[in-house]
Amino acid sequence: MDADQPNSQQLNPAALTAAEAARLLSAAGGRPVAVDMVQAAIDAGAPVLADGRLNLVELMAWLEKDIAEKPRLADGQV
């Protein structure tokens, strides 16, 4: 995504495909994020636009809420 190159593809963080979101999250987070992982979030209820694309801010907010609502392991107990 080099802005100096006229043919570079510009990503719209308000309308990403699952593949674009996975690629962007992998690059930003330093850990690989597979398309299957993004699709699993969608299948679990992550918000999507009418055309199936993702808003990155809404996705991250949904993931944070989902993580916060899950029970945490304490002292090795489930």
mmJSON file of the N, C-alpha and C atoms, coordinates in Angstrom:
{"data_MODEL":{"atom_site":{
"group_PDB":["ATOM","ATOM","ATOM","ATOM","ATOM","ATOM","ATOM","ATOM","ATOM","ATOM","ATOM","ATOM","ATOM","ATOM","ATOM","ATOM","ATOM","ATOM","ATOM","ATOM","ATOM","ATOM","ATOM","ATOM","ATOM","ATOM","ATOM","ATOM","ATOM","ATOM","ATOM","ATOM","ATOM","ATOM","ATOM","ATOM","ATOM","ATOM","ATOM","ATOM","ATOM","ATOM","ATOM","ATOM","ATOM","ATOM","ATOM","ATOM","ATOM","ATOM","ATOM","ATOM","ATOM","ATOM","ATOM","ATOM","ATOM","ATOM","ATOM","ATOM","ATOM","ATOM","ATOM","ATOM","ATOM","ATOM","ATOM","ATOM","ATOM","ATOM","ATOM","ATOM","ATOM","ATOM","ATOM","ATOM","ATOM","ATOM","ATOM","ATOM","ATOM","ATOM","ATOM","ATOM","ATOM","ATOM","ATOM","ATOM","ATOM","ATOM","ATOM","ATOM","ATOM","ATOM","ATOM","ATOM","ATOM","ATOM","ATOM","ATOM","ATOM","ATOM","ATOM","ATOM","ATOM","ATOM","ATOM","ATOM","ATOM","ATOM","ATOM","ATOM","ATOM","ATOM","ATOM","ATOM","ATOM","ATOM","ATOM","ATOM","ATOM","ATOM","ATOM","ATOM","ATOM","ATOM","ATOM","ATOM","ATOM","ATOM","ATOM","ATOM","ATOM","ATOM","ATOM","ATOM","ATOM","ATOM","ATOM","ATOM","ATOM","ATOM","ATOM","ATOM","ATOM","ATOM","ATOM","ATOM","ATOM","ATOM","ATOM","ATOM","ATOM","ATOM","ATOM","ATOM","ATOM","ATOM","ATOM","ATOM","ATOM","ATOM","ATOM","ATOM","ATOM","ATOM","ATOM","ATOM","ATOM","ATOM","ATOM","ATOM","ATOM","ATOM","ATOM","ATOM","ATOM","ATOM","ATOM","ATOM","ATOM","ATOM","ATOM","ATOM","ATOM","ATOM","ATOM","ATOM","ATOM","ATOM","ATOM","ATOM","ATOM","ATOM","ATOM","ATOM","ATOM","ATOM","ATOM","ATOM","ATOM","ATOM","ATOM","ATOM","ATOM","ATOM","ATOM","ATOM","ATOM","ATOM","ATOM","ATOM","ATOM","ATOM","ATOM","ATOM","ATOM","ATOM","ATOM","ATOM","ATOM","ATOM","ATOM","ATOM","ATOM","ATOM","ATOM","ATOM","ATOM","ATOM","ATOM","ATOM","ATOM","ATOM"],
"id":[1,2,3,4,5,6,7,8,9,10,11,12,13,14,15,16,17,18,19,20,21,22,23,24,25,26,27,28,29,30,31,32,33,34,35,36,37,38,39,40,41,42,43,44,45,46,47,48,49,50,51,52,53,54,55,56,57,58,59,60,61,62,63,64,65,66,67,68,69,70,71,72,73,74,75,76,77,78,79,80,81,82,83,84,85,86,87,88,89,90,91,92,93,94,95,96,97,98,99,100,101,102,103,104,105,106,107,108,109,110,111,112,113,114,115,116,117,118,119,120,121,122,123,124,125,126,127,128,129,130,131,132,133,134,135,136,137,138,139,140,141,142,143,144,145,146,147,148,149,150,151,152,153,154,155,156,157,158,159,160,161,162,163,164,165,166,167,168,169,170,171,172,173,174,175,176,177,178,179,180,181,182,183,184,185,186,187,188,189,190,191,192,193,194,195,196,197,198,199,200,201,202,203,204,205,206,207,208,209,210,211,212,213,214,215,216,217,218,219,220,221,222,223,224,225,226,227,228,229,230,231,232,233,234],
"type_symbol":["N","C","C","N","C","C","N","C","C","N","C","C","N","C","C","N","C","C","N","C","C","N","C","C","N","C","C","N","C","C","N","C","C","N","C","C","N","C","C","N","C","C","N","C","C","N","C","C","N","C","C","N","C","C","N","C","C","N","C","C","N","C","C","N","C","C","N","C","C","N","C","C","N","C","C","N","C","C","N","C","C","N","C","C","N","C","C","N","C","C","N","C","C","N","C","C","N","C","C","N","C","C","N","C","C","N","C","C","N","C","C","N","C","C","N","C","C","N","C","C","N","C","C","N","C","C","N","C","C","N","C","C","N","C","C","N","C","C","N","C","C","N","C","C","N","C","C","N","C","C","N","C","C","N","C","C","N","C","C","N","C","C","N","C","C","N","C","C","N","C","C","N","C","C","N","C","C","N","C","C","N","C","C","N","C","C","N","C","C","N","C","C","N","C","C","N","C","C","N","C","C","N","C","C","N","C","C","N","C","C","N","C","C","N","C","C","N","C","C","N","C","C","N","C","C","N","C","C","N","C","C","N","C","C"],
"label_atom_id":["N","CA","C","N","CA","C","N","CA","C","N","CA","C","N","CA","C","N","CA","C","N","CA","C","N","CA","C","N","CA","C","N","CA","C","N","CA","C","N","CA","C","N","CA","C","N","CA","C","N","CA","C","N","CA","C","N","CA","C","N","CA","C","N","CA","C","N","CA","C","N","CA","C","N","CA","C","N","CA","C","N","CA","C","N","CA","C","N","CA","C","N","CA","C","N","CA","C","N","CA","C","N","CA","C","N","CA","C","N","CA","C","N","CA","C","N","CA","C","N","CA","C","N","CA","C","N","CA","C","N","CA","C","N","CA","C","N","CA","C","N","CA","C","N","CA","C","N","CA","C","N","CA","C","N","CA","C","N","CA","C","N","CA","C","N","CA","C","N","CA","C","N","CA","C","N","CA","C","N","CA","C","N","CA","C","N","CA","C","N","CA","C","N","CA","C","N","CA","C","N","CA","C","N","CA","C","N","CA","C","N","CA","C","N","CA","C","N","CA","C","N","CA","C","N","CA","C","N","CA","C","N","CA","C","N","CA","C","N","CA","C","N","CA","C","N","CA","C","N","CA","C","N","CA","C","N","CA","C","N","CA","C","N","CA","C","N","CA","C","N","CA","C"],
"label_alt_id":[null,null,null,null,null,null,null,null,null,null,null,null,null,null,null,null,null,null,null,null,null,null,null,null,null,null,null,null,null,null,null,null,null,null,null,null,null,null,null,null,null,null,null,null,null,null,null,null,null,null,null,null,null,null,null,null,null,null,null,null,null,null,null,null,null,null,null,null,null,null,null,null,null,null,null,null,null,null,null,null,null,null,null,null,null,null,null,null,null,null,null,null,null,null,null,null,null,null,null,null,null,null,null,null,null,null,null,null,null,null,null,null,null,null,null,null,null,null,null,null,null,null,null,null,null,null,null,null,null,null,null,null,null,null,null,null,null,null,null,null,null,null,null,null,null,null,null,null,null,null,null,null,null,null,null,null,null,null,null,null,null,null,null,null,null,null,null,null,null,null,null,null,null,null,null,null,null,null,null,null,null,null,null,null,null,null,null,null,null,null,null,null,null,null,null,null,null,null,null,null,null,null,null,null,null,null,null,null,null,null,null,null,null,null,null,null,null,null,null,null,null,null,null,null,null,null,null,null,null,null,null,null,null,null],
"label_comp_id":["MET","MET","MET","ASP","ASP","ASP","ALA","ALA","ALA","ASP","ASP","ASP","GLN","GLN","GLN","PRO","PRO","PRO","ASN","ASN","ASN","SER","SER","SER","GLN","GLN","GLN","GLN","GLN","GLN","LEU","LEU","LEU","ASN","ASN","ASN","PRO","PRO","PRO","ALA","ALA","ALA","ALA","ALA","ALA","LEU","LEU","LEU","THR","THR","THR","ALA","ALA","ALA","ALA","ALA","ALA","GLU","GLU","GLU","ALA","ALA","ALA","ALA","ALA","ALA","ARG","ARG","ARG","LEU","LEU","LEU","LEU","LEU","LEU","SER","SER","SER","ALA","ALA","ALA","ALA","ALA","ALA","GLY","GLY","GLY","GLY","GLY","GLY","ARG","ARG","ARG","PRO","PRO","PRO","VAL","VAL","VAL","ALA","ALA","ALA","VAL","VAL","VAL","ASP","ASP","ASP","MET","MET","MET","VAL","VAL","VAL","GLN","GLN","GLN","ALA","ALA","ALA","ALA","ALA","ALA","ILE","ILE","ILE","ASP","ASP","ASP","ALA","ALA","ALA","GLY","GLY","GLY","ALA","ALA","ALA","PRO","PRO","PRO","VAL","VAL","VAL","LEU","LEU","LEU","ALA","ALA","ALA","ASP","ASP","ASP","GLY","GLY","GLY","ARG","ARG","ARG","LEU","LEU","LEU","ASN","ASN","ASN","LEU","LEU","LEU","VAL","VAL","VAL","GLU","GLU","GLU","LEU","LEU","LEU","MET","MET","MET","ALA","ALA","ALA","TRP","TRP","TRP","LEU","LEU","LEU","GLU","GLU","GLU","LYS","LYS","LYS","ASP","ASP","ASP","ILE","ILE","ILE","ALA","ALA","ALA","GLU","GLU","GLU","LYS","LYS","LYS","PRO","PRO","PRO","ARG","ARG","ARG","LEU","LEU","LEU","ALA","ALA","ALA","ASP","ASP","ASP","GLY","GLY","GLY","GLN","GLN","GLN","VAL","VAL","VAL"],
"label_asym_id":["A","A","A","A","A","A","A","A","A","A","A","A","A","A","A","A","A","A","A","A","A","A","A","A","A","A","A","A","A","A","A","A","A","A","A","A","A","A","A","A","A","A","A","A","A","A","A","A","A","A","A","A","A","A","A","A","A","A","A","A","A","A","A","A","A","A","A","A","A","A","A","A","A","A","A","A","A","A","A","A","A","A","A","A","A","A","A","A","A","A","A","A","A","A","A","A","A","A","A","A","A","A","A","A","A","A","A","A","A","A","A","A","A","A","A","A","A","A","A","A","A","A","A","A","A","A","A","A","A","A","A","A","A","A","A","A","A","A","A","A","A","A","A","A","A","A","A","A","A","A","A","A","A","A","A","A","A","A","A","A","A","A","A","A","A","A","A","A","A","A","A","A","A","A","A","A","A","A","A","A","A","A","A","A","A","A","A","A","A","A","A","A","A","A","A","A","A","A","A","A","A","A","A","A","A","A","A","A","A","A","A","A","A","A","A","A","A","A","A","A","A","A","A","A","A","A","A","A","A","A","A","A","A","A"],
"label_entity_id":["1","1","1","1","1","1","1","1","1","1","1","1","1","1","1","1","1","1","1","1","1","1","1","1","1","1","1","1","1","1","1","1","1","1","1","1","1","1","1","1","1","1","1","1","1","1","1","1","1","1","1","1","1","1","1","1","1","1","1","1","1","1","1","1","1","1","1","1","1","1","1","1","1","1","1","1","1","1","1","1","1","1","1","1","1","1","1","1","1","1","1","1","1","1","1","1","1","1","1","1","1","1","1","1","1","1","1","1","1","1","1","1","1","1","1","1","1","1","1","1","1","1","1","1","1","1","1","1","1","1","1","1","1","1","1","1","1","1","1","1","1","1","1","1","1","1","1","1","1","1","1","1","1","1","1","1","1","1","1","1","1","1","1","1","1","1","1","1","1","1","1","1","1","1","1","1","1","1","1","1","1","1","1","1","1","1","1","1","1","1","1","1","1","1","1","1","1","1","1","1","1","1","1","1","1","1","1","1","1","1","1","1","1","1","1","1","1","1","1","1","1","1","1","1","1","1","1","1","1","1","1","1","1","1"],
"label_seq_id":[1,1,1,2,2,2,3,3,3,4,4,4,5,5,5,6,6,6,7,7,7,8,8,8,9,9,9,10,10,10,11,11,11,12,12,12,13,13,13,14,14,14,15,15,15,16,16,16,17,17,17,18,18,18,19,19,19,20,20,20,21,21,21,22,22,22,23,23,23,24,24,24,25,25,25,26,26,26,27,27,27,28,28,28,29,29,29,30,30,30,31,31,31,32,32,32,33,33,33,34,34,34,35,35,35,36,36,36,37,37,37,38,38,38,39,39,39,40,40,40,41,41,41,42,42,42,43,43,43,44,44,44,45,45,45,46,46,46,47,47,47,48,48,48,49,49,49,50,50,50,51,51,51,52,52,52,53,53,53,54,54,54,55,55,55,56,56,56,57,57,57,58,58,58,59,59,59,60,60,60,61,61,61,62,62,62,63,63,63,64,64,64,65,65,65,66,66,66,67,67,67,68,68,68,69,69,69,70,70,70,71,71,71,72,72,72,73,73,73,74,74,74,75,75,75,76,76,76,77,77,77,78,78,78],
"pdbx_PDB_ins_code":[null,null,null,null,null,null,null,null,null,null,null,null,null,null,null,null,null,null,null,null,null,null,null,null,null,null,null,null,null,null,null,null,null,null,null,null,null,null,null,null,null,null,null,null,null,null,null,null,null,null,null,null,null,null,null,null,null,null,null,null,null,null,null,null,null,null,null,null,null,null,null,null,null,null,null,null,null,null,null,null,null,null,null,null,null,null,null,null,null,null,null,null,null,null,null,null,null,null,null,null,null,null,null,null,null,null,null,null,null,null,null,null,null,null,null,null,null,null,null,null,null,null,null,null,null,null,null,null,null,null,null,null,null,null,null,null,null,null,null,null,null,null,null,null,null,null,null,null,null,null,null,null,null,null,null,null,null,null,null,null,null,null,null,null,null,null,null,null,null,null,null,null,null,null,null,null,null,null,null,null,null,null,null,null,null,null,null,null,null,null,null,null,null,null,null,null,null,null,null,null,null,null,null,null,null,null,null,null,null,null,null,null,null,null,null,null,null,null,null,null,null,null,null,null,null,null,null,null,null,null,null,null,null,null],
"Cartn_x":[0.827,0.0,0.879,1.605,2.47,1.713,1.473,0.692,1.392,2.716,3.456,3.256,2.771,2.547,1.116,0.93,-0.426,-1.308,-0.741,-1.541,-1.743,-1.282,-1.438,-2.918,-3.337,-4.727,-4.911,-5.88,-6.196,-7.275,-7.035,-8.029,-8.912,-10.185,-11.137,-11.43,-10.926,-11.141,-12.613,-13.467,-14.897,-15.615,-14.893,-15.515,-14.457,-14.059,-13.033,-13.639,-13.066,-13.434,-12.76,-13.177,-12.555,-11.067,-10.708,-9.3,-8.496,-9.07,-8.387,-8.221,-9.255,-9.181,-8.105,-8.054,-7.044,-5.641,-5.444,-4.131,-3.725,-4.662,-4.387,-4.1,-4.907,-4.699,-3.388,-3.024,-1.742,-0.577,-0.65,0.426,0.519,-0.615,-0.633,-0.327,-0.738,-0.622,0.63,1.356,2.574,2.348,1.098,0.765,-0.14,0.012,-0.841,-2.319,-3.152,-4.608,-5.1,-5.665,-6.145,-7.548,-7.879,-9.224,-10.254,-9.926,-10.843,-11.142,-10.165,-10.37,-11.347,-11.21,-12.129,-13.525,-13.582,-14.882,-15.543,-14.757,-15.31,-15.933,-15.301,-15.871,-17.188,-17.227,-18.476,-19.564,-19.201,-20.168,-20.669,-19.836,-20.201,-21.0,-21.197,-22.037,-21.365,-20.112,-19.456,-20.26,-20.367,-21.188,-20.568,-21.409,-20.987,-21.937,-21.447,-22.274,-23.208,-24.142,-25.115,-24.448,-23.278,-22.589,-21.606,-21.605,-20.748,-19.376,-19.095,-17.794,-17.814,-16.617,-16.442,-15.96,-16.454,-15.925,-14.903,-13.646,-12.572,-12.806,-13.274,-13.524,-14.639,-15.705,-16.804,-16.362,-15.543,-15.037,-14.197,-13.296,-12.428,-13.248,-14.251,-15.114,-15.876,-16.362,-17.094,-16.165,-14.945,-13.994,-13.649,-13.44,-13.127,-14.275,-15.506,-16.675,-16.804,-16.569,-16.661,-15.632,-14.425,-13.373,-13.719,-14.212,-14.543,-15.673,-16.583,-17.726,-17.414,-16.286,-15.943,-15.353,-15.686,-15.097,-13.582,-12.905,-11.439,-10.991,-9.858,-9.271,-8.479,-8.698,-7.948,-7.334,-6.063,-5.348,-5.562,-5.635,-5.759,-7.139,-8.113,-9.47,-10.274,-11.151,-12.003,-13.311],
"Cartn_y":[-1.179,0.0,1.254,1.469,2.629,3.734,4.827,5.923,6.579,6.396,6.999,6.249,5.029,4.234,4.427,4.917,5.197,3.966,2.784,1.576,0.806,1.347,0.627,0.612,-0.511,-0.658,0.028,0.895,1.576,0.776,0.493,-0.212,0.789,0.476,1.296,0.576,1.067,0.363,0.28,1.023,0.96,-0.069,-0.71,-1.7,-2.671,-3.624,-4.602,-5.973,-6.706,-8.115,-8.87,-10.104,-10.917,-11.099,-11.295,-11.469,-10.196,-9.042,-7.772,-7.532,-7.836,-7.661,-8.569,-9.812,-10.746,-10.256,-9.792,-9.297,-8.062,-7.149,-5.923,-6.228,-7.079,-7.428,-8.186,-9.031,-9.749,-8.772,-7.811,-6.835,-5.929,-5.535,-4.597,-5.286,-6.524,-7.192,-8.007,-8.268,-9.044,-10.539,-10.968,-12.395,-12.696,-13.879,-14.198,-14.304,-13.698,-13.806,-14.392,-15.582,-16.268,-15.79,-15.902,-15.548,-16.379,-17.642,-18.501,-17.931,-17.257,-16.654,-15.488,-14.687,-13.566,-14.106,-15.139,-15.736,-16.332,-16.917,-17.466,-16.356,-15.189,-14.051,-13.62,-13.592,-13.235,-14.253,-15.525,-16.589,-16.516,-15.996,-15.887,-14.618,-13.764,-12.593,-11.25,-11.221,-9.933,-9.154,-7.85,-7.054,-6.963,-7.082,-6.921,-5.956,-5.352,-4.459,-5.294,-4.659,-5.359,-6.179,-5.72,-6.453,-7.492,-7.706,-8.718,-8.21,-6.948,-6.388,-5.997,-5.766,-5.458,-4.036,-3.405,-2.127,-2.484,-2.124,-2.529,-2.061,-0.844,-0.325,-1.123,-1.404,-2.18,-3.609,-4.189,-5.541,-5.582,-4.627,-4.61,-4.396,-3.534,-3.313,-4.589,-5.289,-6.533,-7.59,-7.701,-8.677,-8.368,-7.099,-6.705,-7.06,-6.785,-7.109,-8.618,-9.362,-10.812,-11.392,-10.869,-11.34,-10.99,-9.79,-9.342,-10.159,-10.665,-11.417,-12.881,-13.379,-14.784,-14.97,-16.103,-16.357,-16.512,-16.02,-16.096,-17.276,-17.842,-18.919,-18.326,-18.843,-18.38,-19.589,-19.525,-20.601,-21.962,-21.962,-23.211,-23.836,-23.152,-23.702,-23.254,-24.111,-23.794,-23.241],
"Cartn_z":[0.0,0.0,0.0,-1.054,-1.167,-1.882,-1.193,-1.752,-2.931,-3.044,-4.145,-5.454,-5.392,-6.591,-7.058,-8.286,-8.758,-8.881,-9.077,-9.255,-7.953,-6.834,-5.582,-5.178,-4.606,-4.187,-2.836,-2.731,-1.478,-0.759,0.519,1.316,2.035,2.086,2.821,4.135,5.274,6.535,6.945,6.299,6.594,5.733,4.807,3.92,3.406,4.277,3.931,3.685,2.745,2.61,3.755,3.988,5.035,4.747,3.487,3.118,3.374,3.038,3.288,4.787,5.558,7.007,7.599,7.155,7.653,7.322,6.108,5.678,6.486,6.69,7.435,8.904,9.514,10.915,11.116,10.175,10.249,10.21,9.308,9.167,10.392,10.94,12.057,13.39,13.525,14.813,15.012,13.952,14.087,14.224,14.212,14.243,13.065,12.492,11.342,11.723,10.91,11.043,9.732,9.798,8.604,8.246,6.978,6.521,7.287,7.577,8.332,9.715,10.317,11.635,11.535,10.495,10.289,9.985,9.157,8.822,10.056,10.958,12.204,13.046,13.071,13.801,13.17,11.85,11.145,11.474,11.415,11.709,13.152,14.05,15.462,15.758,14.738,14.93,14.761,14.321,14.085,13.046,13.226,12.306,10.912,9.912,8.523,7.824,6.778,5.967,5.1,4.439,3.596,2.499,2.028,0.963,1.498,2.816,3.417,3.828,3.547,3.93,5.405,5.943,7.355,7.555,8.602,9.049,10.122,9.919,10.815,12.253,12.437,13.79,14.464,13.741,14.309,14.619,13.743,13.981,15.25,15.407,16.583,17.857,17.806,18.972,19.313,18.301,18.529,19.13,18.602,19.135,20.589,20.901,22.277,23.213,22.787,23.598,23.769,22.697,22.741,23.712,23.675,24.576,26.018,26.255,27.606,28.221,27.4,27.913,28.187,27.673,27.882,29.274,29.911,31.224,31.114,32.11,32.122,32.976,32.601,33.383,34.53,35.725,36.891,37.58,37.831,38.516,37.839,36.521,35.783,35.817,36.415,36.481,35.275,34.846,33.708,34.196],
"occupancy":[1.0,1.0,1.0,1.0,1.0,1.0,1.0,1.0,1.0,1.0,1.0,1.0,1.0,1.0,1.0,1.0,1.0,1.0,1.0,1.0,1.0,1.0,1.0,1.0,1.0,1.0,1.0,1.0,1.0,1.0,1.0,1.0,1.0,1.0,1.0,1.0,1.0,1.0,1.0,1.0,1.0,1.0,1.0,1.0,1.0,1.0,1.0,1.0,1.0,1.0,1.0,1.0,1.0,1.0,1.0,1.0,1.0,1.0,1.0,1.0,1.0,1.0,1.0,1.0,1.0,1.0,1.0,1.0,1.0,1.0,1.0,1.0,1.0,1.0,1.0,1.0,1.0,1.0,1.0,1.0,1.0,1.0,1.0,1.0,1.0,1.0,1.0,1.0,1.0,1.0,1.0,1.0,1.0,1.0,1.0,1.0,1.0,1.0,1.0,1.0,1.0,1.0,1.0,1.0,1.0,1.0,1.0,1.0,1.0,1.0,1.0,1.0,1.0,1.0,1.0,1.0,1.0,1.0,1.0,1.0,1.0,1.0,1.0,1.0,1.0,1.0,1.0,1.0,1.0,1.0,1.0,1.0,1.0,1.0,1.0,1.0,1.0,1.0,1.0,1.0,1.0,1.0,1.0,1.0,1.0,1.0,1.0,1.0,1.0,1.0,1.0,1.0,1.0,1.0,1.0,1.0,1.0,1.0,1.0,1.0,1.0,1.0,1.0,1.0,1.0,1.0,1.0,1.0,1.0,1.0,1.0,1.0,1.0,1.0,1.0,1.0,1.0,1.0,1.0,1.0,1.0,1.0,1.0,1.0,1.0,1.0,1.0,1.0,1.0,1.0,1.0,1.0,1.0,1.0,1.0,1.0,1.0,1.0,1.0,1.0,1.0,1.0,1.0,1.0,1.0,1.0,1.0,1.0,1.0,1.0,1.0,1.0,1.0,1.0,1.0,1.0,1.0,1.0,1.0,1.0,1.0,1.0,1.0,1.0,1.0,1.0,1.0,1.0,1.0,1.0,1.0,1.0,1.0,1.0],
"B_iso_or_equiv":[0.0,0.0,0.0,0.0,0.0,0.0,0.0,0.0,0.0,0.0,0.0,0.0,0.0,0.0,0.0,0.0,0.0,0.0,0.0,0.0,0.0,0.0,0.0,0.0,0.0,0.0,0.0,0.0,0.0,0.0,0.0,0.0,0.0,0.0,0.0,0.0,0.0,0.0,0.0,0.0,0.0,0.0,0.0,0.0,0.0,0.0,0.0,0.0,0.0,0.0,0.0,0.0,0.0,0.0,0.0,0.0,0.0,0.0,0.0,0.0,0.0,0.0,0.0,0.0,0.0,0.0,0.0,0.0,0.0,0.0,0.0,0.0,0.0,0.0,0.0,0.0,0.0,0.0,0.0,0.0,0.0,0.0,0.0,0.0,0.0,0.0,0.0,0.0,0.0,0.0,0.0,0.0,0.0,0.0,0.0,0.0,0.0,0.0,0.0,0.0,0.0,0.0,0.0,0.0,0.0,0.0,0.0,0.0,0.0,0.0,0.0,0.0,0.0,0.0,0.0,0.0,0.0,0.0,0.0,0.0,0.0,0.0,0.0,0.0,0.0,0.0,0.0,0.0,0.0,0.0,0.0,0.0,0.0,0.0,0.0,0.0,0.0,0.0,0.0,0.0,0.0,0.0,0.0,0.0,0.0,0.0,0.0,0.0,0.0,0.0,0.0,0.0,0.0,0.0,0.0,0.0,0.0,0.0,0.0,0.0,0.0,0.0,0.0,0.0,0.0,0.0,0.0,0.0,0.0,0.0,0.0,0.0,0.0,0.0,0.0,0.0,0.0,0.0,0.0,0.0,0.0,0.0,0.0,0.0,0.0,0.0,0.0,0.0,0.0,0.0,0.0,0.0,0.0,0.0,0.0,0.0,0.0,0.0,0.0,0.0,0.0,0.0,0.0,0.0,0.0,0.0,0.0,0.0,0.0,0.0,0.0,0.0,0.0,0.0,0.0,0.0,0.0,0.0,0.0,0.0,0.0,0.0,0.0,0.0,0.0,0.0,0.0,0.0,0.0,0.0,0.0,0.0,0.0,0.0],
"pdbx_formal_charge":[null,null,null,null,null,null,null,null,null,null,null,null,null,null,null,null,null,null,null,null,null,null,null,null,null,null,null,null,null,null,null,null,null,null,null,null,null,null,null,null,null,null,null,null,null,null,null,null,null,null,null,null,null,null,null,null,null,null,null,null,null,null,null,null,null,null,null,null,null,null,null,null,null,null,null,null,null,null,null,null,null,null,null,null,null,null,null,null,null,null,null,null,null,null,null,null,null,null,null,null,null,null,null,null,null,null,null,null,null,null,null,null,null,null,null,null,null,null,null,null,null,null,null,null,null,null,null,null,null,null,null,null,null,null,null,null,null,null,null,null,null,null,null,null,null,null,null,null,null,null,null,null,null,null,null,null,null,null,null,null,null,null,null,null,null,null,null,null,null,null,null,null,null,null,null,null,null,null,null,null,null,null,null,null,null,null,null,null,null,null,null,null,null,null,null,null,null,null,null,null,null,null,null,null,null,null,null,null,null,null,null,null,null,null,null,null,null,null,null,null,null,null,null,null,null,null,null,null,null,null,null,null,null,null],
"auth_seq_id":[1,1,1,2,2,2,3,3,3,4,4,4,5,5,5,6,6,6,7,7,7,8,8,8,9,9,9,10,10,10,11,11,11,12,12,12,13,13,13,14,14,14,15,15,15,16,16,16,17,17,17,18,18,18,19,19,19,20,20,20,21,21,21,22,22,22,23,23,23,24,24,24,25,25,25,26,26,26,27,27,27,28,28,28,29,29,29,30,30,30,31,31,31,32,32,32,33,33,33,34,34,34,35,35,35,36,36,36,37,37,37,38,38,38,39,39,39,40,40,40,41,41,41,42,42,42,43,43,43,44,44,44,45,45,45,46,46,46,47,47,47,48,48,48,49,49,49,50,50,50,51,51,51,52,52,52,53,53,53,54,54,54,55,55,55,56,56,56,57,57,57,58,58,58,59,59,59,60,60,60,61,61,61,62,62,62,63,63,63,64,64,64,65,65,65,66,66,66,67,67,67,68,68,68,69,69,69,70,70,70,71,71,71,72,72,72,73,73,73,74,74,74,75,75,75,76,76,76,77,77,77,78,78,78],
"auth_comp_id":["MET","MET","MET","ASP","ASP","ASP","ALA","ALA","ALA","ASP","ASP","ASP","GLN","GLN","GLN","PRO","PRO","PRO","ASN","ASN","ASN","SER","SER","SER","GLN","GLN","GLN","GLN","GLN","GLN","LEU","LEU","LEU","ASN","ASN","ASN","PRO","PRO","PRO","ALA","ALA","ALA","ALA","ALA","ALA","LEU","LEU","LEU","THR","THR","THR","ALA","ALA","ALA","ALA","ALA","ALA","GLU","GLU","GLU","ALA","ALA","ALA","ALA","ALA","ALA","ARG","ARG","ARG","LEU","LEU","LEU","LEU","LEU","LEU","SER","SER","SER","ALA","ALA","ALA","ALA","ALA","ALA","GLY","GLY","GLY","GLY","GLY","GLY","ARG","ARG","ARG","PRO","PRO","PRO","VAL","VAL","VAL","ALA","ALA","ALA","VAL","VAL","VAL","ASP","ASP","ASP","MET","MET","MET","VAL","VAL","VAL","GLN","GLN","GLN","ALA","ALA","ALA","ALA","ALA","ALA","ILE","ILE","ILE","ASP","ASP","ASP","ALA","ALA","ALA","GLY","GLY","GLY","ALA","ALA","ALA","PRO","PRO","PRO","VAL","VAL","VAL","LEU","LEU","LEU","ALA","ALA","ALA","ASP","ASP","ASP","GLY","GLY","GLY","ARG","ARG","ARG","LEU","LEU","LEU","ASN","ASN","ASN","LEU","LEU","LEU","VAL","VAL","VAL","GLU","GLU","GLU","LEU","LEU","LEU","MET","MET","MET","ALA","ALA","ALA","TRP","TRP","TRP","LEU","LEU","LEU","GLU","GLU","GLU","LYS","LYS","LYS","ASP","ASP","ASP","ILE","ILE","ILE","ALA","ALA","ALA","GLU","GLU","GLU","LYS","LYS","LYS","PRO","PRO","PRO","ARG","ARG","ARG","LEU","LEU","LEU","ALA","ALA","ALA","ASP","ASP","ASP","GLY","GLY","GLY","GLN","GLN","GLN","VAL","VAL","VAL"],
"auth_asym_id":["A","A","A","A","A","A","A","A","A","A","A","A","A","A","A","A","A","A","A","A","A","A","A","A","A","A","A","A","A","A","A","A","A","A","A","A","A","A","A","A","A","A","A","A","A","A","A","A","A","A","A","A","A","A","A","A","A","A","A","A","A","A","A","A","A","A","A","A","A","A","A","A","A","A","A","A","A","A","A","A","A","A","A","A","A","A","A","A","A","A","A","A","A","A","A","A","A","A","A","A","A","A","A","A","A","A","A","A","A","A","A","A","A","A","A","A","A","A","A","A","A","A","A","A","A","A","A","A","A","A","A","A","A","A","A","A","A","A","A","A","A","A","A","A","A","A","A","A","A","A","A","A","A","A","A","A","A","A","A","A","A","A","A","A","A","A","A","A","A","A","A","A","A","A","A","A","A","A","A","A","A","A","A","A","A","A","A","A","A","A","A","A","A","A","A","A","A","A","A","A","A","A","A","A","A","A","A","A","A","A","A","A","A","A","A","A","A","A","A","A","A","A","A","A","A","A","A","A","A","A","A","A","A","A"],
"auth_atom_id":["N","CA","C","N","CA","C","N","CA","C","N","CA","C","N","CA","C","N","CA","C","N","CA","C","N","CA","C","N","CA","C","N","CA","C","N","CA","C","N","CA","C","N","CA","C","N","CA","C","N","CA","C","N","CA","C","N","CA","C","N","CA","C","N","CA","C","N","CA","C","N","CA","C","N","CA","C","N","CA","C","N","CA","C","N","CA","C","N","CA","C","N","CA","C","N","CA","C","N","CA","C","N","CA","C","N","CA","C","N","CA","C","N","CA","C","N","CA","C","N","CA","C","N","CA","C","N","CA","C","N","CA","C","N","CA","C","N","CA","C","N","CA","C","N","CA","C","N","CA","C","N","CA","C","N","CA","C","N","CA","C","N","CA","C","N","CA","C","N","CA","C","N","CA","C","N","CA","C","N","CA","C","N","CA","C","N","CA","C","N","CA","C","N","CA","C","N","CA","C","N","CA","C","N","CA","C","N","CA","C","N","CA","C","N","CA","C","N","CA","C","N","CA","C","N","CA","C","N","CA","C","N","CA","C","N","CA","C","N","CA","C","N","CA","C","N","CA","C","N","CA","C","N","CA","C","N","CA","C","N","CA","C","N","CA","C","N","CA","C","N","CA","C"],
"pdbx_PDB_model_num":[1,1,1,1,1,1,1,1,1,1,1,1,1,1,1,1,1,1,1,1,1,1,1,1,1,1,1,1,1,1,1,1,1,1,1,1,1,1,1,1,1,1,1,1,1,1,1,1,1,1,1,1,1,1,1,1,1,1,1,1,1,1,1,1,1,1,1,1,1,1,1,1,1,1,1,1,1,1,1,1,1,1,1,1,1,1,1,1,1,1,1,1,1,1,1,1,1,1,1,1,1,1,1,1,1,1,1,1,1,1,1,1,1,1,1,1,1,1,1,1,1,1,1,1,1,1,1,1,1,1,1,1,1,1,1,1,1,1,1,1,1,1,1,1,1,1,1,1,1,1,1,1,1,1,1,1,1,1,1,1,1,1,1,1,1,1,1,1,1,1,1,1,1,1,1,1,1,1,1,1,1,1,1,1,1,1,1,1,1,1,1,1,1,1,1,1,1,1,1,1,1,1,1,1,1,1,1,1,1,1,1,1,1,1,1,1,1,1,1,1,1,1,1,1,1,1,1,1,1,1,1,1,1,1]
}}}
